Structures are given as C-alpha cells and as structure tokens.
Amino acid sequence: MLFNNLSGKIYVSIASLMDLELEPTIKDLISKSKQPESLFISVYSQDDNHPDLETIFEEYGVSYKYNKVHHSLARGVGHARHITQKYLTRI
C-alpha cells in the first residue's frame, strides 16, 4: 500500500543489507506505536531471502513501500537510502 498523501504520517526509512534483525525491528517498531496506521515505512531490503513484511504491514494497517533486491546487486548505503527516502518527497 503506497500512500500518495503522507500528510500527518510518521515516515520511517530502513535500508537493510542481509539484516537478520529486519523483521524483529519492524515488529518492534509497529508494536510500540500507539497508532500504527499513522506510520509510513519504506524498506529497501538487499538480501537473498527477504522476510514477509507485507503481511505484518497489512495486519496493522501500516502504509508502506517494500523494495527487494538480491544482495549481489547492492549499490551501497547511499543508493539504498536514496531509494527508501524518495517516497518522502512524493507528498
């Protein structure tokens, strides 16, 4: 679910490279939010085995953008951050 209007949303961007803690981090972030529906989470996962974050996002009504690429195609942290943050400017 990509939200075209991010007004009033809390924007979180996560650039991840083969991070085993990605799913627990997302679950912790959402569980600690008083209003998960007020979150917009942008994730750029660089891995060969991506966690099923879509199910978590949809279960809690979180707006999100989840990009997945194989880790061998990783182009550095700057590129990953650029991808996750480009949705912030699309308000």
C-alpha positions in Angstrom: 0.0 0.0 0.0 1.7 3.2 -1.2 0.2 6.3 0.4 0.2 9.2 -2.1 -0.5 11.8 0.7 1.9 11.4 3.6 0.5 14.4 5.5 0.2 13.6 9.1 2.2 10.4 8.7 5.4 9.4 10.6 7.9 8.4 7.9 10.4 5.7 8.7 13.0 4.6 6.1 15.1 1.4 6.5 18.0 0.5 4.2 18.9 -3.1 5.0 21.7 -5.4 3.8 21.4 -9.0 4.8 20.0 -8.0 8.2 18.7 -10.9 10.3 17.0 -8.3 12.6 14.9 -6.6 9.9 11.7 -8.4 10.7 12.0 -8.2 14.5 12.9 -4.5 14.1 9.7 -3.8 12.0 7.6 -5.8 14.5 9.0 -3.9 17.4 8.5 -0.5 15.7 4.9 -1.3 14.9 4.1 -2.8 18.3 5.4 0.3 20.1 3.4 2.7 18.0 0.2 4.0 19.6 -1.3 4.4 16.1 0.3 2.1 13.6 -1.9 3.5 10.9 -0.1 6.8 11.3 3.2 5.1 10.1 4.6 5.1 6.6 7.5 2.6 6.4 9.8 2.5 3.4 12.2 -0.6 3.4 14.9 -1.4 0.9 16.0 -5.0 1.6 19.2 -6.2 0.0 19.3 -10.0 0.6 18.8 -13.3 -1.0 15.9 -14.2 1.4 13.5 -11.4 2.2 11.2 -11.6 5.2 7.4 -11.4 4.5 6.9 -7.9 5.8 3.8 -7.2 3.7 1.8 -9.5 5.9 2.9 -7.6 9.0 2.2 -4.2 7.4 -1.2 -5.2 6.2 -2.2 -6.8 9.6 -1.6 -3.5 11.4 -2.8 -1.2 8.6 0.6 0.4 8.1 1.3 2.3 4.8 4.5 1.0 3.3 6.8 0.7 0.3 8.9 -2.5 0.3 11.7 -2.8 -2.3 13.6 -6.1 -2.5 16.8 -6.7 -4.5 19.3 -9.5 -4.4 22.3 -8.6 -2.2 24.7 -9.2 -5.1 23.0 -6.1 -6.8 23.6 -3.9 -3.8 25.0 -0.5 -4.8 25.9 0.9 -1.4 24.3 2.5 1.5 23.9 5.9 -0.2 21.8 4.3 -3.0 19.7 2.3 -0.6 18.9 5.4 1.5 18.1 7.3 -1.7 15.6 4.6 -2.7 13.9 4.5 0.7 13.7 8.3 1.1 12.5 9.1 -2.4 8.9 8.4 -1.3 9.1 11.1 1.3 9.2 13.8 -1.4 6.1 12.4 -3.1 3.6 14.2 -0.8 
